[in-house]
Amino acid sequence: MRQLTLPAQLSHHFNEKIHIFSLLHPPHVTTWQHVNNRMNRPVHYGAWLNMAMHLAQASLLDYIITCYSSNLPLLPTATRAAYFSQQPQDQVVVSGQSVTLPCVIVGYRGMVQWTKDGLALGGERDLPGWTRYSLMGDPLSGEHSLMIDSAELADDAVYECQATQAGLRSHRAKLTVLVPPTDPVVEGGPIIRVKAHTPYNLTCRASGAKPAAEITWYRDGEVMDTAIYSKTRMEDGKRELAVSMLPVVPEDKDSGRTYTCRVLNPAAPAGLQTSVTINVQHPPSVTLSVQPQTVMEGAKVLFICSASANPEITGYRWSKGGVPISEANGDSLEVTVDHSYFTDPVSCEVSNSVGSTNVSTLVDVQFGPRLLSEPKPMNVDIGMDAAFTCTWTGNPPLTLAWTKQGSSVVLSNGNTLQLKAVTQEDAGTYTCKAIVPRIGVAERDVTLTVNGPPIITADATQHAVKHSKGKLECLVGNSPSPDKIVNVTLSSGSSGRFSVQTVTSDHGVLSSLVLSETLAQDFLLRFNCTAWNRFGTGTALVTLKEQEALPMLIIIGAAVGGGCVLLICVVTLVSLCCRHTGKGEVEGQIWGMPGLGYIPCQLTLFKEMN
């Protein structure tokens, strides 16, 4: 065996060739090997070494190239042919474990070397430069097995045992190195904060495994089979990253539950796991109560706003009917209630960092009738329909009753009173009455005016003293009202004993037939009072009955009293006569007496012409 050390002056900038000549017999086998402070490995087999190829990226300082030549005697091939009695086979090993690739060559005494993915590991038994690699067995017995200590992912390769001088090569053996996954990582752990009723994906990652890890989810020990699994190859091209997402829609009751991500692969059959706890956060859950629930108007009540939340409550806000109550900011509110608390709810809004919850309640306030909509007076023509509406509120629930003044008959119990095809008898005042049991009663009046022919009312028999002044009266209902009164004139009757006086009031037109002196025939006849308007006429018959004269003393006393009354009446008549037709419904009126004909009062209403 010969060794050659290169001179130190060789530079890697030169394309050098070194050639070894040998006259040994039999011919030698030459192996080139370089040694420095990092490696000790074969680089070439043969008589020639191209320095440019091996020194292009290295310094020659302390760089030693060694050439080994061997001509160990070989057995005659005619008597013993070399062959493999054991060859390496495909194997699977877990990272960190040791593995041996067998190689036994019978009938061979020459150099044996191993290759890894085509790269020669060297011809020495301890394989310098490969600290975890060594050749095992008795070389004289042809045992050249490769032992790898504490296998690593870098050992995952294809290996071959070669008897170089015999030109033998073993089967190619694939060594598969299994790598367990790292401890699984659940994003957001160990305590994951989620929002109630909001979808969320629990994500577990297991990296660095070969092959990719299988991932299983558990909830409080129960297998969850709804996870979504994916895997991707890592940068080294051999290991893989596995990801599993478990969709959940957490509820309040899930807070504190444990979710476990368990991973395994052939390198870690026992599996690895990581557990997390979910903290379900939610807006406040609020209950609003009022004490007492039923009260009379004017009493005090206490509102209590009870709430639970995760995370903690940050504030309270109160309002009534949507209007904030600025002075209230705690979990209770005391107020004196009126009827508005029966219809306007009191609200309590509770907030935390997740959101807010608003809850409202009404108070059962008992109160008497309160008018919500008042009925409107109506003026309709005879034969038309009329309707009145009034709306009340009260608590406890109230009852309604419509009546007409002067009658106790209930016409309706609803909010609306319907009158079909009204007559003049329907005219008058109607009452809408509301009754709240044990609390109170209230009512509203409304007037119905029916436009129709004049309605004349008069006493059928009226009295006067013979040969004295007498007066007959009739009241004429005055609907409809004229648009405008332009002029009013009065004149005496045709006989000179008669005159007509009219006075307008809220009840109509009071017409009086005045007799300056009553005669005997006046008590034997009937007088009539007739009025008309655009709807027709009306007539009333009156009989004058003789009345006995009063004693002188009574007459004198009555005269004095009458004088005072007369003075008052004169003043009143003066003020009324000027407007005796202001509300007059009567377009014309005539007092008549059989035998004398009609005595015109010449009451004329003129309407302004447009």
URTATA-V213815 format. One line per field, one symbol per residue. ss: DSSP state (@ for helix, = for strand, . for the rest). burial: # if it has 16 or more other C-alpha atoms within 10 Angstrom, else .. A space follows every 10 residues. Layout:
BEGIN
ss: ???
burial: ???
END
This chain:
BEGIN
ss: .......... ......===. ........== =====....= =====..=== @@@@@..... ...======= .......... ..====.... ====....== =..===.... .=====..== .......... ..====..@@ @.=.====.. ..@@@.==== ===....==. ..=======. ....==.... =====...== ========== ...======. .===...=== ===......= =========. .@@@...=== =====..=== ========== ========== =..===...= ========== ..======== ..==...... .=====..@@ @@...===== ==...===== =..======= ===....=== =....====. =====...== ====...... .=...====. ...@@@.=== ======...= ========== =....==... ====.....= ======.... .......... .......=== =====..=== =====....@ @@@..===== ===..===== ======.... .@@@@@@@@@ @@@@@@@@@@ @@@@@@@... .......=== ===...==== ..........
burial: .......... ##........ .......### #####....# #####.#.#. #...#....# ..#####.## .......... .###.####. ..###...## ########## ######...# ###.#.###. ..####..#. .#######.. ###.##.### ###..#..## ########## ######..#. .#.###.... .######### ########.. ......#... #.#....### ######...# ....#..### ########.. ########## ########## ....###... #.###.#.## #.#..##### .......... ###...###. ##.####### ##.#.##### ########## #...#....# ##...#.#.# ######.### ####...... #...###... .###.##..# ######.... #.#.###### ########.# .#.###...# ########## ##..#..... .##....### #####..### #####.###. .##..##### ###...#### ######.... .......... .......... ..#..#..## ########## ###....### #####.....
END
